Amino acid sequence: MRDQANRNAHVTPSLSVSLHQLRLFVTLARHRSFTRAGDEFGITQSAVSRSIRELEEEIALRLFDRTTRQVALTDTGRKLLARIAPLVEELEATLRPRAQEGGEPGVVNLAISGGLAASVLPAMLVSCRERLPDITIVMMDRPQNAVLQLVRSGEAELGVVVAPENLDELTAEPLFADGLAAVVSTSHRLGAAARIDWQQLRGTPLLLLDDDTGSLGAIEAALALHGVTGAVRQKLTQATAVVRMAEAGLGVGILPMHARAACDSPQVRFIPLLPDASRAVMLVRRRSRALRASAASVWSHIVASSSHTLISGQPVEV
């Protein structure tokens, strides 16, 4: 009896930690916000806080420093995150029920708006093909609002969009910041400028992209903020049309800087507009459903490589 008691005294108590708690830990570490982490899981801020507190008590470690304004990982939390995050992703991919998966194994549907498809997508696809040769990405080229709807409905597992106003039902990961540029003919009075102030566009005919691209709202907001009035606005559906009309001297175009990769012309310059009005280009997926293994691999690769792959070959002229 005494020997049994001694053995019991040296038994390490088992941990009762759920996958849900670990997923919340990884998500909170990414967002640094209880509210945003809760939004991703469809639960309240207090429920996230309670679950994380229970996790910390169970493992007897403090993972986050909390103040009234921010949430930050402790040194212990950072070390644990580096080990836990890849394990959580692998567990989700392994335990996900195959019977409920849509689409073919190794095939990932990715929706993207036309402007991004012409400028950002080629480098993205090449990078994925080199890193993930067993996965085929099927592109769905649609207007931005349609891209968001395809992702929400599950027809597309991933989407690439320009900072949408409404992310209901979606989880988003910013890939890179994309500024706005004036597209000016080299013979235009502003054609030799290194930078153009928004106010210099007052009274100038403007060539803009329409609502389907995701850029018009940001452009109109910047024009209003800087008092750019009295200008005729031509709205076009294609960035190439904006460039060709600017090249012909019919006005000054305003385009996302990323469009330069698909629309560059020796007779036209993309000149940064100041003050900067950058928007984020984002990768989105459905919040309420875990990704299939192949889609999760594409998601992880695009996020990890975005700072190198997606902007390479698109220098900003200053």
C-alpha positions as protocol buffer text, in pm:
chain_id: "A"
residue {
  index: 1
  type: MET
  ca { x: 0 y: 0 z: 0 }
}
residue {
  index: 2
  type: ARG
  ca { x: 281 y: 236 z: 90 }
}
residue {
  index: 3
  type: ASP
  ca { x: 459 y: 165 z: -243 }
}
residue {
  index: 4
  type: GLN
  ca { x: 137 y: 233 z: -433 }
}
residue {
  index: 5
  type: ALA
  ca { x: 91 y: 562 z: -247 }
}
residue {
  index: 6
  type: ASN
  ca { x: 448 y: 663 z: -329 }
}
residue {
  index: 7
  type: ARG
  ca { x: 394 y: 585 z: -698 }
}
residue {
  index: 8
  type: ASN
  ca { x: 72 y: 788 z: -702 }
}
residue {
  index: 9
  type: ALA
  ca { x: 249 y: 1081 z: -544 }
}
residue {
  index: 10
  type: HIS
  ca { x: 487 y: 1099 z: -840 }
}
residue {
  index: 11
  type: VAL
  ca { x: 222 y: 1076 z: -1113 }
}
residue {
  index: 12
  type: THR
  ca { x: 196 y: 1401 z: -1311 }
}
residue {
  index: 13
  type: PRO
  ca { x: -166 y: 1521 z: -1328 }
}
residue {
  index: 14
  type: SER
  ca { x: -306 y: 1494 z: -1680 }
}
residue {
  index: 15
  type: LEU
  ca { x: -387 y: 1814 z: -1867 }
}
residue {
  index: 16
  type: SER
  ca { x: -739 y: 1888 z: -1985 }
}
residue {
  index: 17
  type: VAL
  ca { x: -681 y: 2119 z: -2280 }
}
residue {
  index: 18
  type: SER
  ca { x: -915 y: 2129 z: -2579 }
}
residue {
  index: 19
  type: LEU
  ca { x: -839 y: 2194 z: -2944 }
}
residue {
  index: 20
  type: HIS
  ca { x: -1088 y: 2480 z: -2923 }
}
residue {
  index: 21
  type: GLN
  ca { x: -880 y: 2648 z: -2651 }
}
residue {
  index: 22
  type: LEU
  ca { x: -562 y: 2607 z: -2853 }
}
residue {
  index: 23
  type: ARG
  ca { x: -729 y: 2750 z: -3164 }
}
residue {
  index: 24
  type: LEU
  ca { x: -847 y: 3048 z: -2958 }
}
residue {
  index: 25
  type: PHE
  ca { x: -493 y: 3094 z: -2825 }
}
residue {
  index: 26
  type: VAL
  ca { x: -347 y: 3102 z: -3177 }
}
residue {
  index: 27
  type: THR
  ca { x: -621 y: 3335 z: -3302 }
}
residue {
  index: 28
  type: LEU
  ca { x: -588 y: 3576 z: -3008 }
}
residue {
  index: 29
  type: ALA
  ca { x: -211 y: 3582 z: -3057 }
}
residue {
  index: 30
  type: ARG
  ca { x: -267 y: 3682 z: -3420 }
}
residue {
  index: 31
  type: HIS
  ca { x: -529 y: 3951 z: -3361 }
}
residue {
  index: 32
  type: ARG
  ca { x: -412 y: 4081 z: -3020 }
}
residue {
  index: 33
  type: SER
  ca { x: -778 y: 4157 z: -2954 }
}
residue {
  index: 34
  type: PHE
  ca { x: -1038 y: 3959 z: -2760 }
}
residue {
  index: 35
  type: THR
  ca { x: -1313 y: 4120 z: -2967 }
}
residue {
  index: 36
  type: ARG
  ca { x: -1161 y: 4029 z: -3305 }
}
residue {
  index: 37
  type: ALA
  ca { x: -1077 y: 3676 z: -3189 }
}
residue {
  index: 38
  type: GLY
  ca { x: -1435 y: 3634 z: -3072 }
}
residue {
  index: 39
  type: ASP
  ca { x: -1569 y: 3764 z: -3402 }
}
residue {
  index: 40
  type: GLU
  ca { x: -1370 y: 3500 z: -3589 }
}
residue {
  index: 41
  type: PHE
  ca { x: -1523 y: 3224 z: -3376 }
}
residue {
  index: 42
  type: GLY
  ca { x: -1869 y: 3376 z: -3348 }
}
residue {
  index: 43
  type: ILE
  ca { x: -1846 y: 3407 z: -2968 }
}
residue {
  index: 44
  type: THR
  ca { x: -1835 y: 3698 z: -2725 }
}
residue {
  index: 45
  type: GLN
  ca { x: -1527 y: 3880 z: -2600 }
}
residue {
  index: 46
  type: SER
  ca { x: -1593 y: 3755 z: -2248 }
}
residue {
  index: 47
  type: ALA
  ca { x: -1616 y: 3394 z: -2370 }
}
residue {
  index: 48
  type: VAL
  ca { x: -1272 y: 3427 z: -2533 }
}
residue {
  index: 49
  type: SER
  ca { x: -1129 y: 3580 z: -2216 }
}
residue {
  index: 50
  type: ARG
  ca { x: -1275 y: 3304 z: -2000 }
}
residue {
  index: 51
  type: SER
  ca { x: -1146 y: 3027 z: -2225 }
}
residue {
  index: 52
  type: ILE
  ca { x: -794 y: 3173 z: -2236 }
}
residue {
  index: 53
  type: ARG
  ca { x: -792 y: 3221 z: -1860 }
}
residue {
  index: 54
  type: GLU
  ca { x: -896 y: 2856 z: -1811 }
}
residue {
  index: 55
  type: LEU
  ca { x: -618 y: 2748 z: -2049 }
}
residue {
  index: 56
  type: GLU
  ca { x: -359 y: 2948 z: -1854 }
}
residue {
  index: 57
  type: GLU
  ca { x: -481 y: 2801 z: -1526 }
}
residue {
  index: 58
  type: GLU
  ca { x: -475 y: 2447 z: -1665 }
}
residue {
  index: 59
  type: ILE
  ca { x: -115 y: 2469 z: -1790 }
}
residue {
  index: 60
  type: ALA
  ca { x: -4 y: 2701 z: -1506 }
}
residue {
  index: 61
  type: LEU
  ca { x: 148 y: 2952 z: -1747 }
}
residue {
  index: 62
  type: ARG
  ca { x: 68 y: 3316 z: -1820 }
}
residue {
  index: 63
  type: LEU
  ca { x: 39 y: 3350 z: -2197 }
}
residue {
  index: 64
  type: PHE
  ca { x: -79 y: 3710 z: -2236 }
}
residue {
  index: 65
  type: ASP
  ca { x: -22 y: 4044 z: -2069 }
}
residue {
  index: 66
  type: ARG
  ca { x: -354 y: 4227 z: -2059 }
}
residue {
  index: 67
  type: THR
  ca { x: -411 y: 4600 z: -2022 }
}
residue {
  index: 68
  type: THR
  ca { x: -718 y: 4812 z: -2081 }
}
residue {
  index: 69
  type: ARG
  ca { x: -587 y: 4898 z: -2429 }
}
residue {
  index: 70
  type: GLN
  ca { x: -404 y: 4596 z: -2562 }
}
residue {
  index: 71
  type: VAL
  ca { x: -326 y: 4227 z: -2538 }
}
residue {
  index: 72
  type: ALA
  ca { x: 34 y: 4114 z: -2581 }
}
residue {
  index: 73
  type: LEU
  ca { x: 201 y: 3775 z: -2570 }
}
residue {
  index: 74
  type: THR
  ca { x: 436 y: 3707 z: -2283 }
}
residue {
  index: 75
  type: ASP
  ca { x: 777 y: 3554 z: -2358 }
}
residue {
  index: 76
  type: THR
  ca { x: 630 y: 3219 z: -2255 }
}
residue {
  index: 77
  type: GLY
  ca { x: 333 y: 3277 z: -2483 }
}
residue {
  index: 78
  type: ARG
  ca { x: 558 y: 3354 z: -2781 }
}
residue {
  index: 79
  type: LYS
  ca { x: 757 y: 3035 z: -2729 }
}
residue {
  index: 80
  type: LEU
  ca { x: 441 y: 2827 z: -2696 }
}
residue {
  index: 81
  type: LEU
  ca { x: 284 y: 2987 z: -3004 }
}
residue {
  index: 82
  type: ALA
  ca { x: 581 y: 2889 z: -3220 }
}
residue {
  index: 83
  type: ARG
  ca { x: 525 y: 2524 z: -3127 }
}
residue {
  index: 84
  type: ILE
  ca { x: 145 y: 2517 z: -3103 }
}
residue {
  index: 85
  type: ALA
  ca { x: 41 y: 2703 z: -3420 }
}
residue {
  index: 86
  type: PRO
  ca { x: 170 y: 2444 z: -3673 }
}
residue {
  index: 87
  type: LEU
  ca { x: 35 y: 2158 z: -3458 }
}
residue {
  index: 88
  type: VAL
  ca { x: -313 y: 2312 z: -3446 }
}
residue {
  index: 89
  type: GLU
  ca { x: -315 y: 2358 z: -3824 }
}
residue {
  index: 90
  type: GLU
  ca { x: -205 y: 1996 z: -3877 }
}
residue {
  index: 91
  type: LEU
  ca { x: -465 y: 1863 z: -3632 }
}
residue {
  index: 92
  type: GLU
  ca { x: -745 y: 2056 z: -3801 }
}
residue {
  index: 93
  type: ALA
  ca { x: -644 y: 1927 z: -4141 }
}
residue {
  index: 94
  type: THR
  ca { x: -619 y: 1567 z: -4013 }
}
residue {
  index: 95
  type: LEU
  ca { x: -943 y: 1563 z: -3815 }
}
residue {
  index: 96
  type: ARG
  ca { x: -1155 y: 1746 z: -4068 }
}
residue {
  index: 97
  type: PRO
  ca { x: -1425 y: 1505 z: -4193 }
}
residue {
  index: 98
  type: ARG
  ca { x: -1359 y: 1418 z: -4556 }
}
residue {
  index: 99
  type: ALA
  ca { x: -1722 y: 1337 z: -4629 }
}
residue {
  index: 100
  type: GLN
  ca { x: -1819 y: 1699 z: -4584 }
}
residue {
  index: 101
  type: GLU
  ca { x: -1547 y: 1843 z: -4802 }
}
residue {
  index: 102
  type: GLY
  ca { x: -1645 y: 2007 z: -5125 }
}
residue {
  index: 103
  type: GLY
  ca { x: -1426 y: 1997 z: -5432 }
}
residue {
  index: 104
  type: GLU
  ca { x: -1165 y: 1754 z: -5550 }
}
residue {
  index: 105
  type: PRO
  ca { x: -860 y: 1665 z: -5340 }
}
residue {
  index: 106
  type: GLY
  ca { x: -567 y: 1878 z: -5451 }
}
residue {
  index: 107
  type: VAL
  ca { x: -790 y: 2133 z: -5632 }
}
residue {
  index: 108
  type: VAL
  ca { x: -848 y: 2473 z: -5472 }
}
residue {
  index: 109
  type: ASN
  ca { x: -1093 y: 2732 z: -5604 }
}
residue {
  index: 110
  type: LEU
  ca { x: -961 y: 3084 z: -5563 }
}
residue {
  index: 111
  type: ALA
  ca { x: -1173 y: 3389 z: -5654 }
}
residue {
  index: 112
  type: ILE
  ca { x: -1007 y: 3718 z: -5739 }
}
residue {
  index: 113
  type: SER
  ca { x: -1116 y: 4047 z: -5891 }
}
residue {
  index: 114
  type: GLY
  ca { x: -1010 y: 4131 z: -6246 }
}
residue {
  index: 115
  type: GLY
  ca { x: -754 y: 4400 z: -6162 }
}
residue {
  index: 116
  type: LEU
  ca { x: -573 y: 4182 z: -5911 }
}
residue {
  index: 117
  type: ALA
  ca { x: -594 y: 3885 z: -6148 }
}
residue {
  index: 118
  type: ALA
  ca { x: -400 y: 4077 z: -6410 }
}
residue {
  index: 119
  type: SER
  ca { x: -135 y: 4217 z: -6177 }
}
residue {
  index: 120
  type: VAL
  ca { x: -92 y: 4009 z: -5861 }
}
residue {
  index: 121
  type: LEU
  ca { x: -219 y: 3664 z: -5956 }
}
residue {
  index: 122
  type: PRO
  ca { x: 49 y: 3544 z: -6205 }
}
residue {
  index: 123
  type: ALA
  ca { x: 332 y: 3569 z: -5951 }
}
residue {
  index: 124
  type: MET
  ca { x: 107 y: 3415 z: -5685 }
}
residue {
  index: 125
  type: LEU
  ca { x: 25 y: 3113 z: -5904 }
}
residue {
  index: 126
  type: VAL
  ca { x: 387 y: 3059 z: -6004 }
}
residue {
  index: 127
  type: SER
  ca { x: 494 y: 3066 z: -5639 }
}
residue {
  index: 128
  type: CYS
  ca { x: 221 y: 2818 z: -5538 }
}
residue {
  index: 129
  type: ARG
  ca { x: 307 y: 2585 z: -5827 }
}
residue {
  index: 130
  type: GLU
  ca { x: 673 y: 2578 z: -5725 }
}
residue {
  index: 131
  type: ARG
  ca { x: 604 y: 2529 z: -5354 }
}
residue {
  index: 132
  type: LEU
  ca { x: 287 y: 2315 z: -5381 }
}
residue {
  index: 133
  type: PRO
  ca { x: 323 y: 2117 z: -5705 }
}
residue {
  index: 134
  type: ASP
  ca { x: 52 y: 1865 z: -5612 }
}
residue {
  index: 135
  type: ILE
  ca { x: -216 y: 2134 z: -5575 }
}
residue {
  index: 136
  type: THR
  ca { x: -404 y: 2284 z: -5868 }
}
residue {
  index: 137
  type: ILE
  ca { x: -552 y: 2631 z: -5821 }
}
residue {
  index: 138
  type: VAL
  ca { x: -863 y: 2705 z: -6025 }
}
residue {
  index: 139
  type: MET
  ca { x: -903 y: 3080 z: -6069 }
}
residue {
  index: 140
  type: MET
  ca { x: -1247 y: 3246 z: -6062 }
}
residue {
  index: 141
  type: ASP
  ca { x: -1213 y: 3597 z: -6211 }
}
residue {
  index: 142
  type: ARG
  ca { x: -1506 y: 3811 z: -6094 }
}
residue {
  index: 143
  type: PRO
  ca { x: -1591 y: 4165 z: -5978 }
}
residue {
  index: 144
  type: GLN
  ca { x: -1499 y: 4219 z: -5615 }
}
residue {
  index: 145
  type: ASN
  ca { x: -1853 y: 4192 z: -5474 }
}
residue {
  index: 146
  type: ALA
  ca { x: -1897 y: 3863 z: -5659 }
}
residue {
  index: 147
  type: VAL
  ca { x: -1565 y: 3738 z: -5519 }
}
residue {
  index: 148
  type: LEU
  ca { x: -1687 y: 3800 z: -5165 }
}
residue {
  index: 149
  type: GLN
  ca { x: -2015 y: 3623 z: -5237 }
}
residue {
  index: 150
  type: LEU
  ca { x: -1838 y: 3322 z: -5388 }
}
residue {
  index: 151
  type: VAL
  ca { x: -1630 y: 3284 z: -5072 }
}
residue {
  index: 152
  type: ARG
  ca { x: -1930 y: 3328 z: -4842 }
}
residue {
  index: 153
  type: SER
  ca { x: -2126 y: 3065 z: -5034 }
}
residue {
  index: 154
  type: GLY
  ca { x: -1835 y: 2819 z: -5032 }
}
residue {
  index: 155
  type: GLU
  ca { x: -1804 y: 2803 z: -5411 }
}
residue {
  index: 156
  type: ALA
  ca { x: -1458 y: 2950 z: -5370 }
}
residue {
  index: 157
  type: GLU
  ca { x: -1249 y: 2846 z: -5072 }
}
residue {
  index: 158
  type: LEU
  ca { x: -1021 y: 3148 z: -5090 }
}
residue {
  index: 159
  type: GLY
  ca { x: -1055 y: 3500 z: -5226 }
}
residue {
  index: 160
  type: VAL
  ca { x: -816 y: 3788 z: -5291 }
}
residue {
  index: 161
  type: VAL
  ca { x: -975 y: 4132 z: -5255 }
}
residue {
  index: 162
  type: VAL
  ca { x: -900 y: 4495 z: -5183 }
}
residue {
  index: 163
  type: ALA
  ca { x: -993 y: 4587 z: -4823 }
}
residue {
  index: 164
  type: PRO
  ca { x: -1369 y: 4530 z: -4832 }
}
residue {
  index: 165
  type: GLU
  ca { x: -1595 y: 4739 z: -4609 }
}
residue {
  index: 166
  type: ASN
  ca { x: -1795 y: 4435 z: -4500 }
}
residue {
  index: 167
  type: LEU
  ca { x: -1617 y: 4124 z: -4376 }
}
residue {
  index: 168
  type: ASP
  ca { x: -1926 y: 3955 z: -4231 }
}
residue {
  index: 169
  type: GLU
  ca { x: -1881 y: 3576 z: -4219 }
}
residue {
  index: 170
  type: LEU
  ca { x: -1522 y: 3608 z: -4342 }
}
residue {
  index: 171
  type: THR
  ca { x: -1175 y: 3586 z: -4195 }
}
residue {
  index: 172
  type: ALA
  ca { x: -917 y: 3811 z: -4362 }
}
residue {
  index: 173
  type: GLU
  ca { x: -538 y: 3814 z: -4365 }
}
residue {
  index: 174
  type: PRO
  ca { x: -371 y: 4132 z: -4502 }
}
residue {
  index: 175
  type: LEU
  ca { x: -110 y: 4051 z: -4766 }
}
residue {
  index: 176
  type: PHE
  ca { x: 38 y: 4388 z: -4849 }
}
residue {
  index: 177
  type: ALA
  ca { x: -43 y: 4759 z: -4850 }
}
residue {
  index: 178
  type: ASP
  ca { x: -122 y: 4905 z: -5189 }
}
residue {
  index: 179
  type: GLY
  ca { x: -112 y: 5279 z: -5247 }
}
residue {
  index: 180
  type: LEU
  ca { x: -294 y: 5485 z: -5506 }
}
residue {
  index: 181
  type: ALA
  ca { x: -114 y: 5638 z: -5802 }
}
residue {
  index: 182
  type: ALA
  ca { x: -188 y: 5907 z: -6056 }
}
residue {
  index: 183
  type: VAL
  ca { x: -161 y: 5766 z: -6408 }
}
residue {
  index: 184
  type: VAL
  ca { x: -21 y: 6048 z: -6618 }
}
residue {
  index: 185
  type: SER
  ca { x: 92 y: 6080 z: -6978 }
}
residue {
  index: 186
  type: THR
  ca { x: 459 y: 6171 z: -7006 }
}
residue {
  index: 187
  type: SER
  ca { x: 354 y: 6480 z: -7203 }
}
residue {
  index: 188
  type: HIS
  ca { x: 113 y: 6598 z: -6931 }
}
residue {
  index: 189
  type: ARG
  ca { x: 202 y: 6901 z: -6718 }
}
residue {
  index: 190
  type: LEU
  ca { x: 245 y: 6667 z: -6420 }
}
residue {
  index: 191
  type: GLY
  ca { x: 427 y: 6400 z: -6619 }
}
residue {
  index: 192
  type: ALA
  ca { x: 772 y: 6478 z: -6476 }
}
residue {
  index: 193
  type: ALA
  ca { x: 667 y: 6492 z: -6110 }
}
residue {
  index: 194
  type: ALA
  ca { x: 814 y: 6251 z: -5856 }
}
residue {
  index: 195
  type: ARG
  ca { x: 499 y: 6273 z: -5644 }
}
residue {
  index: 196
  type: ILE
  ca { x: 161 y: 6437 z: -5690 }
}
residue {
  index: 197
  type: ASP
  ca { x: -45 y: 6597 z: -5416 }
}
residue {
  index: 198
  type: TRP
  ca { x: -416 y: 6519 z: -5431 }
}
residue {
  index: 199
  type: GLN
  ca { x: -495 y: 6890 z: -5446 }
}
residue {
  index: 200
  type: GLN
  ca { x: -301 y: 6921 z: -5772 }
}
residue {
  index: 201
  type: LEU
  ca { x: -582 y: 6722 z: -5936 }
}
residue {
  index: 202
  type: ARG
  ca { x: -840 y: 6996 z: -5881 }
}
residue {
  index: 203
  type: GLY
  ca { x: -1017 y: 7081 z: -6206 }
}
residue {
  index: 204
  type: THR
  ca { x: -846 y: 6794 z: -6392 }
}
residue {
  index: 205
  type: PRO
  ca { x: -1057 y: 6534 z: -6579 }
}
residue {
  index: 206
  type: LEU
  ca { x: -1021 y: 6211 z: -6382 }
}
residue {
  index: 207
  type: LEU
  ca { x: -1028 y: 5852 z: -6505 }
}
residue {
  index: 208
  type: LEU
  ca { x: -1143 y: 5611 z: -6235 }
}
residue {
  index: 209
  type: LEU
  ca { x: -1228 y: 5245 z: -6192 }
}
residue {
  index: 210
  type: ASP
  ca { x: -1592 y: 5167 z: -6125 }
}
residue {
  index: 211
  type: ASP
  ca { x: -1752 y: 5009 z: -5818 }
}
residue {
  index: 212
  type: ASP
  ca { x: -1678 y: 4650 z: -5921 }
}
residue {
  index: 213
  type: THR
  ca { x: -1305 y: 4682 z: -5851 }
}
residue {
  index: 214
  type: GLY
  ca { x: -1312 y: 4767 z: -5480 }
}
residue {
  index: 215
  type: SER
  ca { x: -1111 y: 5088 z: -5533 }
}
residue {
  index: 216
  type: LEU
  ca { x: -1371 y: 5353 z: -5606 }
}
residue {
  index: 217
  type: GLY
  ca { x: -1478 y: 5408 z: -5245 }
}
residue {
  index: 218
  type: ALA
  ca { x: -1122 y: 5472 z: -5128 }
}
residue {
  index: 219
  type: ILE
  ca { x: -1053 y: 5703 z: -5423 }
}
residue {
  index: 220
  type: GLU
  ca { x: -1371 y: 5907 z: -5376 }
}
residue {
  index: 221
  type: ALA
  ca { x: -1299 y: 5936 z: -5003 }
}
residue {
  index: 222
  type: ALA
  ca { x: -948 y: 6069 z: -5071 }
}
residue {
  index: 223
  type: LEU
  ca { x: -1077 y: 6314 z: -5332 }
}
residue {
  index: 224
  type: ALA
  ca { x: -1337 y: 6447 z: -5088 }
}
residue {
  index: 225
  type: LEU
  ca { x: -1087 y: 6464 z: -4800 }
}
residue {
  index: 226
  type: HIS
  ca { x: -846 y: 6677 z: -5003 }
}
residue {
  index: 227
  type: GLY
  ca { x: -1109 y: 6897 z: -5162 }
}
residue {
  index: 228
  type: VAL
  ca { x: -1066 y: 6778 z: -5519 }
}
residue {
  index: 229
  type: THR
  ca { x: -1374 y: 6927 z: -5682 }
}
residue {
  index: 230
  type: GLY
  ca { x: -1478 y: 7052 z: -6023 }
}
residue {
  index: 231
  type: ALA
  ca { x: -1328 y: 6755 z: -6205 }
}
residue {
  index: 232
  type: VAL
  ca { x: -1508 y: 6542 z: -6461 }
}
residue {
  index: 233
  type: ARG
  ca { x: -1501 y: 6177 z: -6353 }
}
residue {
  index: 234
  type: GLN
  ca { x: -1500 y: 5905 z: -6618 }
}
residue {
  index: 235
  type: LYS
  ca { x: -1563 y: 5561 z: -6466 }
}
residue {
  index: 236
  type: LEU
  ca { x: -1423 y: 5258 z: -6645 }
}
residue {
  index: 237
  type: THR
  ca { x: -1425 y: 4885 z: -6576 }
}
residue {
  index: 238
  type: GLN
  ca { x: -1068 y: 4801 z: -6680 }
}
residue {
  index: 239
  type: ALA
  ca { x: -738 y: 4942 z: -6556 }
}
residue {
  index: 240
  type: THR
  ca { x: -597 y: 4910 z: -6907 }
}
residue {
  index: 241
  type: ALA
  ca { x: -870 y: 5145 z: -7035 }
}
residue {
  index: 242
  type: VAL
  ca { x: -770 y: 5402 z: -6772 }
}
residue {
  index: 243
  type: VAL
  ca { x: -408 y: 5379 z: -6884 }
}
residue {
  index: 244
  type: ARG
  ca { x: -489 y: 5409 z: -7255 }
}
residue {
  index: 245
  type: MET
  ca { x: -711 y: 5715 z: -7201 }
}
residue {
  index: 246
  type: ALA
  ca { x: -444 y: 5879 z: -6984 }
}
residue {
  index: 247
  type: GLU
  ca { x: -187 y: 5797 z: -7252 }
}
residue {
  index: 248
  type: ALA
  ca { x: -408 y: 5977 z: -7507 }
}
residue {
  index: 249
  type: GLY
  ca { x: -416 y: 6286 z: -7287 }
}
residue {
  index: 250
  type: LEU
  ca { x: -786 y: 6255 z: -7199 }
}
residue {
  index: 251
  type: GLY
  ca { x: -732 y: 6297 z: -6826 }
}
residue {
  index: 252
  type: VAL
  ca { x: -538 y: 6175 z: -6523 }
}
residue {
  index: 253
  type: GLY
  ca { x: -609 y: 5823 z: -6410 }
}
residue {
  index: 254
  type: ILE
  ca { x: -617 y: 5708 z: -6050 }
}
residue {
  index: 255
  type: LEU
  ca { x: -529 y: 5342 z: -6004 }
}
residue {
  index: 256
  type: PRO
  ca { x: -393 y: 5111 z: -5736 }
}
residue {
  index: 257
  type: MET
  ca { x: -16 y: 5091 z: -5764 }
}
residue {
  index: 258
  type: HIS
  ca { x: -36 y: 4713 z: -5821 }
}
residue {
  index: 259
  type: ALA
  ca { x: -205 y: 4777 z: -6158 }
}
residue {
  index: 260
  type: ARG
  ca { x: 126 y: 4898 z: -6294 }
}
residue {
  index: 261
  type: ALA
  ca { x: 245 y: 4539 z: -6338 }
}
residue {
  index: 262
  type: ALA
  ca { x: -27 y: 4472 z: -6594 }
}
residue {
  index: 263
  type: CYS
  ca { x: -62 y: 4817 z: -6751 }
}
residue {
  index: 264
  type: ASP
  ca { x: 287 y: 4963 z: -6778 }
}
residue {
  index: 265
  type: SER
  ca { x: 346 y: 5181 z: -7084 }
}
residue {
  index: 266
  type: PRO
  ca { x: 649 y: 5390 z: -7189 }
}
residue {
  index: 267
  type: GLN
  ca { x: 414 y: 5683 z: -7257 }
}
residue {
  index: 268
  type: VAL
  ca { x: 252 y: 5673 z: -6911 }
}
residue {
  index: 269
  type: ARG
  ca { x: 386 y: 5712 z: -6558 }
}
residue {
  index: 270
  type: PHE
  ca { x: 241 y: 5577 z: -6233 }
}
residue {
  index: 271
  type: ILE
  ca { x: 317 y: 5854 z: -5982 }
}
residue {
  index: 272
  type: PRO
  ca { x: 246 y: 5810 z: -5608 }
}
residue {
  index: 273
  type: LEU
  ca { x: -33 y: 6028 z: -5470 }
}
residue {
  index: 274
  type: LEU
  ca { x: 30 y: 6204 z: -5139 }
}
residue {
  index: 275
  type: PRO
  ca { x: -81 y: 6201 z: -4865 }
}
residue {
  index: 276
  type: ASP
  ca { x: -80 y: 5825 z: -4890 }
}
residue {
  index: 277
  type: ALA
  ca { x: -418 y: 5651 z: -4911 }
}
residue {
  index: 278
  type: SER
  ca { x: -307 y: 5288 z: -4903 }
}
residue {
  index: 279
  type: ARG
  ca { x: -553 y: 5002 z: -4881 }
}
residue {
  index: 280
  type: ALA
  ca { x: -474 y: 4645 z: -4783 }
}
residue {
  index: 281
  type: VAL
  ca { x: -491 y: 4363 z: -5035 }
}
residue {
  index: 282
  type: MET
  ca { x: -635 y: 4071 z: -4839 }
}
residue {
  index: 283
  type: LEU
  ca { x: -675 y: 3697 z: -4855 }
}
residue {
  index: 284
  type: VAL
  ca { x: -1020 y: 3592 z: -4729 }
}
residue {
  index: 285
  type: ARG
  ca { x: -1198 y: 3269 z: -4638 }
}
residue {
  index: 286
  type: ARG
  ca { x: -1517 y: 3166 z: -4460 }
}
residue {
  index: 287
  type: ARG
  ca { x: -1504 y: 3215 z: -4086 }
}
residue {
  index: 288
  type: SER
  ca { x: -1741 y: 2937 z: -3991 }
}
residue {
  index: 289
  type: ARG
  ca { x: -1576 y: 2650 z: -4177 }
}
residue {
  index: 290
  type: ALA
  ca { x: -1225 y: 2512 z: -4154 }
}
residue {
  index: 291
  type: LEU
  ca { x: -1029 y: 2486 z: -4478 }
}
residue {
  index: 292
  type: ARG
  ca { x: -953 y: 2155 z: -4647 }
}
residue {
  index: 293
  type: ALA
  ca { x: -591 y: 2048 z: -4620 }
}
residue {
  index: 294
  type: SER
  ca { x: -504 y: 2162 z: -4974 }
}
residue {
  index: 295
  type: ALA
  ca { x: -672 y: 2501 z: -4931 }
}
residue {
  index: 296
  type: ALA
  ca { x: -507 y: 2545 z: -4590 }
}
residue {
  index: 297
  type: SER
  ca { x: -168 y: 2483 z: -4752 }
}
residue {
  index: 298
  type: VAL
  ca { x: -236 y: 2744 z: -5020 }
}
residue {
  index: 299
  type: TRP
  ca { x: -358 y: 2992 z: -4756 }
}
residue {
  index: 300
  type: SER
  ca { x: -46 y: 2945 z: -4543 }
}
residue {
  index: 301
  type: HIS
  ca { x: 190 y: 2972 z: -4839 }
}
residue {
  index: 302
  type: ILE
  ca { x: 32 y: 3289 z: -4980 }
}
residue {
  index: 303
  type: VAL
  ca { x: 36 y: 3459 z: -4640 }
}
residue {
  index: 304
  type: ALA
  ca { x: 396 y: 3357 z: -4572 }
}
residue {
  index: 305
  type: SER
  ca { x: 526 y: 3462 z: -4913 }
}
residue {
  index: 306
  type: SER
  ca { x: 319 y: 3774 z: -4976 }
}
residue {
  index: 307
  type: SER
  ca { x: 590 y: 4021 z: -4877 }
}
residue {
  index: 308
  type: HIS
  ca { x: 825 y: 3871 z: -5134 }
}
residue {
  index: 309
  type: THR
  ca { x: 630 y: 3697 z: -5410 }
}
residue {
  index: 310
  type: LEU
  ca { x: 331 y: 3922 z: -5462 }
}
residue {
  index: 311
  type: ILE
  ca { x: 510 y: 4252 z: -5493 }
}
residue {
  index: 312
  type: SER
  ca { x: 827 y: 4141 z: -5666 }
}
residue {
  index: 313
  type: GLY
  ca { x: 863 y: 4294 z: -6010 }
}
residue {
  index: 314
  type: GLN
  ca { x: 636 y: 4586 z: -5916 }
}
residue {
  index: 315
  type: PRO
  ca { x: 874 y: 4862 z: -5809 }
}
residue {
  index: 316
  type: VAL
  ca { x: 721 y: 5188 z: -5694 }
}
residue {
  index: 317
  type: GLU
  ca { x: 849 y: 5479 z: -5895 }
}
residue {
  index: 318
  type: VAL
  ca { x: 951 y: 5770 z: -5680 }
}
